[in-house]
Amino acid sequence: MNKVNELNKISVVIPMYNSEKTIERALDSVISQTYQGKIEIIVVNDGSKDNSAEILENYNKERPNCTIQLINQQNGGVSKARNTGLKNATGEIIALLDSDDAWLEDKLEIQMKYLFNQDANFVCALRNNDKITFPYKIVNNFSVITLKKLLFKVVGQTSTALFKKEVLQNTGFFDENQKYSEDANFWMRIAINNKMIILNEKLVTTENDYGQSGLSSNFKDMELGVQKNIREMYLLKQINFFEYIFFIFFSKFKYIIRTFKNYK
């Protein structure tokens, strides 16, 4: 098991697809971090058809003291791009960042202290105007995340996530066949074997409320992803049959309410 301290090397994994308008902002937010440890930046170009790759290469040349590893691959979706980055990461700690998001300058420094002091394996935070609500309870400026809480309400937008590399060893990677609610699926599987917490601090700004490319705006497909996650947790025997039925109907109820509000 890797020992974690506040100056461990952090690998930042950034999936990039047609991000010519936002990738520099994302990178600026990484290189301006107050964190004093070593930071490795891995950008996975997921078959971009715009000038994203060229912009990144120029960005790298203009900053000789900032080494960015660019990995080009055919378009395979955000989960495959993240997995490619994760498999190439050499740091003891992993941080995720979407190419259209940006970190506050003290994000890594703050999260590393909690990762170290709270003996957690996974630390996420708030973005934009998010707030921590039921079933999560704030104690000492953070709330513990559990699988059943995630089934009730998913927290931890992807760009806020920071975790120990050992999480990959006991959890695996993103499900590349899942296009919707894939981050929630990963979080739930992480929760099975790891201590997870969410900080009551805004540390990330995002362009929209639903993450990369606004995928969650497709409510029907998003709901199918949620149902898949619940079913998977039942098959993994992490919830019993009655809990399975409850979360299935609870999710459908939220889907109906969300759809009604969207068309109202």
C-alpha positions, 0 to 999 in steps of 0.5 A: 500500500502506498504511503500518502503524504501532503507532497506526493506526486499527483497525476492529473488526467484530462480527457480532451475532445473538441476542446479548443475553446477551453483546454488552455483555461483547464491547463492554466488552472492546473499549473497555477496550483499552490500545491508544492508537490510534483504534478504530472499532466496527462491529456488524452486527445479522444479523436478531436476534429478541431484544433485542440491537439495543436493548441495543446502542443503550442501551449507546451512549447511556450511553457518549457517548465511545464511538461504535458504528456499528450496521448492521441487515440481514436474517438472512444468516449470519455470513459475510454479516454479517462482510462487511457490516462489512468493507465499511463499515470505514474503518480501516487495520487490521481486527480480528474479534470474535464477539459471544459472545467477549471480548478481554484488555485488551492484545490489540490493543496486543500484536498491533499490535506484532507486525504492525508489527515482523514486517512481517506482514499477518495476526496471530492468537493463542490463546484459552482453553486452546489451544496451538500444536502440530505442524506449527507451530513457535514462534520468538520467541513466534510461528509462521508460518502457511502454506497447507499448515500450515492444510490440515494443522491450522487455527489462529487462532480468528476473534476472535483475528484482526487484519489489514491492510485491504490483505488484502481487496484481494488476497484478497476477503471471506468466502464467504457461501455457505459455512456451515461452516469458512468462517473456515478458507476465508478464512484459506487464501485469505489465506495465498496472498498474505500473511504470516500469524503466530500468537502464542503468547499467549492474548488471547481468551476464548470461550464455547465451543471452536467459535466463534459458535453452536457451528457446528462441533458438526455434524461432518458438515457441518463435514467437508463444509466442510473438503473444499470448502476442500481442493478449492478450493485444488486448483482454485486450483493451490495444491496438486498432485494428490497433495497434494490426495488426501493432505489429502482422506484425512487430513481424512476420517481426522480426521473419523472419529476426532472422530466416534468420540470424540464418540459414545464 
